[in-house]
């Protein structure tokens, strides 16, 4: 692979890109009936999600360059493998492309794309260093990302509100955990923080069971939810096993990476809970390229 291309793929966190696709995919197919799917609008919503997410990851490193020179010198920009000017042009082009796709899809979608861009940029430029406010900002980004898919399918957000709310709360909890990467977190405190995104999985699990009598196979949502909860807690246990080797500090970033990739499993679970069996299986399949990209491109864990 071309070395420059590899650096750009690392800049945009290619390994996390399928999680953004899963959000809009889930939103779209939560609304759409199997016999009434507009493939072009589904593809358009997913393209916007990918473009804005990629741009957001690029702006993250551009705006945090001086900080990353000390904390993350291995990344493409602080290491000097990519120039800041080239990265800025690339990020701006991605956001412009997202706006163009949104405009092609209609004014309503364009407004959501603009909102998603504003939320993404506000997180990278300011709120990610503002504690809980930054966590809520990131949760709002994911909320709007799923809303984008719902709107692209012609759905009203009020009719499907629990789905993006669940996603937003989960990502808020995962982002809160990521903030502890630079803190002196005790082993017990680390497990408490790691358990927070797992607790968010309980309401959708209960809902899927309660729906079993009305929605065929809704109980299948328990499978990805259990898998996600297990992966997070197992990663937390493994991180603590390496505490001694890391001067007593748990490897928070490793758990965050699992929680972020787990967005795909949460989206899949919500589709199963809604009785969308085939879309749910397809959504879960996005975890395969995510794990493959992690092995190929991810050198160190990063936040959502």
C-alpha positions as CSV (number, residue, x, y, z in Angstrom):
1,X,0.0,0.0,0.0
2,X,1.2,3.5,-0.8
3,X,2.8,5.0,2.3
4,X,1.0,8.4,2.0
5,X,-2.4,6.7,1.6
6,X,-1.7,4.6,4.7
7,X,-1.0,7.8,6.7
8,X,-4.3,9.4,5.6
9,X,-6.1,6.2,6.5
10,X,-4.6,6.3,10.0
11,X,-5.4,10.0,10.3
12,X,-9.2,9.3,9.7
13,X,-9.1,6.2,12.0
14,X,-10.2,3.8,9.2
15,X,-10.8,1.1,11.8
16,X,-13.6,3.0,13.5
17,X,-15.3,4.1,10.2
18,X,-17.7,1.1,10.0
19,X,-19.1,2.2,13.4
20,X,-20.3,5.5,11.8
21,X,-21.8,3.5,8.9
22,X,-23.6,1.2,11.3
23,X,-25.4,4.2,13.0
24,X,-27.0,5.5,9.8
25,X,-27.6,2.0,8.5
26,X,-29.4,1.1,11.7
27,X,-31.5,4.3,11.6
28,X,-32.5,3.8,8.0
29,X,-33.5,0.1,8.3
30,X,-35.3,0.7,11.6
31,X,-37.7,2.7,9.5
32,X,-37.8,1.0,6.1
33,X,-39.9,-2.0,5.3
34,X,-38.2,-4.8,3.4
35,X,-40.3,-4.2,0.3
36,X,-39.8,-0.4,0.3
37,X,-36.0,0.3,0.5
38,X,-34.5,3.2,-1.4
39,X,-30.9,1.9,-1.9
40,X,-29.7,5.3,-3.1
41,X,-30.9,7.2,0.0
42,X,-29.5,4.5,2.3
43,X,-26.1,4.7,0.5
44,X,-26.3,8.5,0.6
45,X,-26.9,8.6,4.4
46,X,-24.0,6.1,5.0
47,X,-21.7,8.1,2.7
48,X,-22.4,11.3,4.7
49,X,-21.8,9.4,8.0
50,X,-18.4,8.2,6.7
51,X,-17.3,11.6,5.3
52,X,-18.2,13.5,8.4
53,X,-16.7,10.9,10.8
54,X,-13.4,10.8,8.7
55,X,-13.3,14.6,8.7
56,X,-13.9,14.7,12.5
57,X,-11.0,12.3,13.1
58,X,-8.7,14.4,10.9
59,X,-9.7,17.6,12.7
60,X,-9.1,15.9,16.0
61,X,-5.4,15.5,15.2
62,X,-5.1,18.9,13.4
63,X,-6.5,20.9,16.3
64,X,-4.6,18.8,19.0
65,X,-1.3,18.8,17.2
66,X,0.8,20.4,19.9
67,X,-0.7,18.3,22.6
68,X,-0.2,15.1,20.5
69,X,3.5,15.9,20.1
70,X,3.8,14.9,23.8
71,X,1.0,12.4,24.3
72,X,0.7,10.7,20.9
73,X,3.9,11.3,19.0
74,X,3.3,8.1,16.9
75,X,0.3,9.7,15.0
76,X,0.8,10.8,11.4
77,X,0.8,14.6,12.1
78,X,3.0,14.9,15.2
79,X,5.4,12.3,13.8
80,X,5.9,14.5,10.7
81,X,4.7,11.8,8.3
82,X,1.8,14.1,7.2
83,X,1.9,17.9,7.0
84,X,-0.8,19.9,8.8
85,X,-1.6,21.9,5.7
86,X,-2.3,18.8,3.7
87,X,-4.4,17.3,6.5
88,X,-6.4,20.5,6.8
89,X,-7.2,20.6,3.1
90,X,-8.2,16.9,3.2
91,X,-10.5,17.4,6.2
92,X,-12.2,20.5,4.7
93,X,-12.7,18.6,1.4
94,X,-14.4,15.7,3.3
95,X,-16.8,18.1,5.1
96,X,-17.6,19.9,1.8
97,X,-18.3,16.5,0.1
98,X,-20.7,15.6,2.9
99,X,-22.6,18.8,2.5
100,X,-22.9,18.3,-1.2
101,X,-24.3,14.8,-0.8
102,X,-26.7,16.2,1.8
103,X,-27.9,18.9,-0.6
104,X,-28.4,16.3,-3.3
105,X,-30.6,14.3,-0.9
106,X,-32.8,17.3,0.0
107,X,-32.9,20.3,2.3
108,X,-34.0,18.3,5.4
109,X,-31.0,16.0,5.1
110,X,-28.7,18.9,4.3
111,X,-29.7,20.6,7.6
112,X,-28.9,17.4,9.5
113,X,-25.6,17.1,7.8
114,X,-24.8,20.7,8.8
115,X,-25.8,20.0,12.4
116,X,-23.6,16.9,12.4
117,X,-20.7,18.9,11.1
118,X,-21.2,21.7,13.7
119,X,-21.3,19.1,16.5
120,X,-18.3,17.3,15.2
121,X,-16.2,20.5,14.9
122,X,-17.4,21.9,18.3
123,X,-16.2,18.6,19.9
124,X,-12.8,18.7,18.3
125,X,-12.2,22.5,18.7
126,X,-13.5,22.9,22.2
127,X,-15.7,20.6,24.2
128,X,-13.5,17.5,24.2
129,X,-11.4,19.3,26.8
130,X,-14.5,20.4,28.8
131,X,-15.2,17.2,30.7
132,X,-18.7,15.9,30.8
133,X,-19.8,18.5,28.2
134,X,-17.5,16.9,25.7
135,X,-18.9,13.5,26.5
136,X,-22.4,14.8,25.8
137,X,-21.3,16.5,22.6
138,X,-19.9,13.2,21.3
139,X,-23.1,11.4,22.3
140,X,-25.0,14.1,20.4
141,X,-22.9,13.4,17.3
142,X,-23.9,9.8,17.3
143,X,-27.5,10.7,18.0
144,X,-27.6,12.9,14.9
145,X,-25.8,10.3,12.9
146,X,-28.5,7.8,13.5
147,X,-31.2,10.5,13.1
148,X,-29.7,11.0,9.6
149,X,-30.5,7.4,8.6
150,X,-34.0,7.7,10.1
151,X,-34.7,10.9,8.1
152,X,-33.2,9.5,4.9
153,X,-35.8,6.7,5.2
154,X,-38.6,9.2,5.7
155,X,-39.1,8.5,9.4
156,X,-39.9,11.1,12.0
157,X,-37.4,11.3,14.9
158,X,-40.2,11.4,17.4
159,X,-41.5,8.0,16.4
160,X,-38.1,6.3,16.8
161,X,-36.5,8.4,19.5
162,X,-35.4,5.5,21.9
163,X,-33.0,4.2,19.3
164,X,-30.7,7.3,18.9
165,X,-31.1,8.1,22.6
166,X,-29.8,4.7,23.5
167,X,-26.9,5.1,21.1
168,X,-26.1,8.6,22.4
169,X,-26.1,7.6,26.0
170,X,-23.8,4.6,25.3
171,X,-21.3,6.7,23.4
172,X,-21.4,9.4,26.1
173,X,-20.5,6.7,28.7
174,X,-17.7,5.3,26.4
175,X,-16.3,8.8,25.9
176,X,-16.4,9.5,29.7
177,X,-14.3,6.3,30.1
178,X,-11.8,7.6,27.5
179,X,-11.2,10.8,29.5
180,X,-9.7,8.6,32.2
181,X,-6.8,7.6,30.0
182,X,-4.7,10.5,31.2
183,X,-5.9,10.3,34.9
184,X,-4.5,8.3,37.8
185,X,-7.5,6.0,38.0
186,X,-7.5,3.2,40.6
187,X,-8.2,-0.3,39.7
188,X,-11.7,-0.1,41.3
189,X,-12.5,3.2,39.7
190,X,-11.4,1.8,36.4
191,X,-13.9,-1.1,36.7
192,X,-16.7,1.3,37.7
193,X,-16.0,3.5,34.6
194,X,-15.8,0.4,32.3
195,X,-19.1,-0.9,33.7
196,X,-21.0,2.3,32.7
197,X,-21.4,1.5,29.0
198,X,-22.3,-2.0,29.9
199,X,-25.1,-0.8,32.2
200,X,-26.5,1.2,29.2
201,X,-27.1,-2.2,27.5
202,X,-29.7,-3.3,30.1
203,X,-32.7,-1.2,28.9
204,X,-32.5,-2.5,25.3
205,X,-32.1,-6.0,26.6
206,X,-35.2,-5.7,28.7
207,X,-37.1,-4.2,25.8
208,X,-36.1,-7.0,23.5
209,X,-37.5,-9.5,25.9
210,X,-40.7,-7.7,26.5
211,X,-41.3,-7.4,22.7
212,X,-40.8,-11.1,22.2
213,X,-44.6,-11.8,22.1
214,X,-45.2,-9.1,19.5
215,X,-42.1,-8.8,17.4
216,X,-40.7,-12.1,15.9
217,X,-37.2,-12.9,17.0
218,X,-36.7,-9.7,18.9
219,X,-35.0,-11.8,21.6
220,X,-32.1,-12.2,19.2
221,X,-31.0,-8.7,20.3
222,X,-29.7,-10.4,23.5
223,X,-26.9,-12.1,21.6
224,X,-25.0,-9.0,20.4
225,X,-25.8,-7.2,23.7
226,X,-24.3,-10.0,25.7
227,X,-21.3,-10.2,23.3
228,X,-20.7,-6.5,23.7
229,X,-21.0,-6.5,27.5
230,X,-18.7,-9.5,27.7
231,X,-16.1,-7.9,25.3
232,X,-16.0,-4.7,27.4
233,X,-15.7,-6.5,30.7
234,X,-13.1,-8.9,29.4
235,X,-11.1,-6.1,27.9
236,X,-11.2,-4.3,31.3
237,X,-10.0,-7.4,33.1
238,X,-7.1,-7.8,30.6
239,X,-6.2,-4.2,31.0
240,X,-5.9,-4.6,34.7
241,X,-3.7,-7.7,34.2
242,X,-1.2,-5.4,32.6
243,X,-1.3,-2.8,35.3
244,X,2.1,-3.8,36.8
245,X,3.8,-3.6,33.5
246,X,2.4,0.0,33.0
247,X,3.4,1.4,36.4
248,X,0.1,0.6,38.1
249,X,-2.1,2.3,35.4
250,X,-4.9,0.4,33.7
251,X,-4.8,0.4,29.9
252,X,-8.0,2.5,29.5
253,X,-7.4,3.0,25.8
254,X,-7.7,-0.7,25.0
255,X,-11.1,-0.8,26.6
256,X,-12.3,2.3,24.9
257,X,-11.4,0.8,21.5
258,X,-13.5,-2.3,22.3
259,X,-16.4,0.0,23.4
260,X,-16.2,2.1,20.3
261,X,-16.1,-0.9,17.9
262,X,-19.0,-2.3,20.0
263,X,-21.3,0.5,18.6
264,X,-21.8,-1.9,15.7
265,X,-23.1,-4.6,18.0
266,X,-25.4,-2.2,19.8
267,X,-26.8,-1.0,16.4
268,X,-27.3,-4.6,15.4
269,X,-29.1,-5.4,18.6
270,X,-31.5,-2.5,18.1
271,X,-32.4,-3.8,14.6
272,X,-33.0,-7.3,16.0
273,X,-35.2,-5.8,18.7
274,X,-37.2,-4.1,16.0
275,X,-37.7,-7.4,14.1
276,X,-35.3,-6.4,11.3
277,X,-33.5,-9.7,11.2
278,X,-31.6,-9.5,7.8
279,X,-30.5,-5.8,8.3
280,X,-29.4,-6.7,11.8
281,X,-27.2,-9.5,10.6
282,X,-25.7,-7.3,7.9
283,X,-25.0,-4.6,10.5
284,X,-23.3,-7.1,12.8
285,X,-21.1,-8.1,9.8
286,X,-19.6,-4.7,9.8
287,X,-17.6,-5.8,12.9
288,X,-15.5,-8.0,10.6
289,X,-13.8,-5.1,8.6
290,X,-13.5,-3.1,11.8
291,X,-11.5,-5.8,13.5
292,X,-9.5,-6.4,10.3
293,X,-8.7,-2.6,10.0
294,X,-7.6,-2.6,13.7
295,X,-5.0,-5.3,12.9
296,X,-3.8,-3.5,9.8
297,X,-3.8,0.1,10.7
298,X,-4.3,0.8,14.4
299,X,-1.0,1.2,16.2
300,X,-2.5,2.4,19.5
301,X,-6.1,2.6,20.8
302,X,-7.9,6.0,20.3
303,X,-11.1,7.5,21.6
304,X,-14.4,7.7,19.7
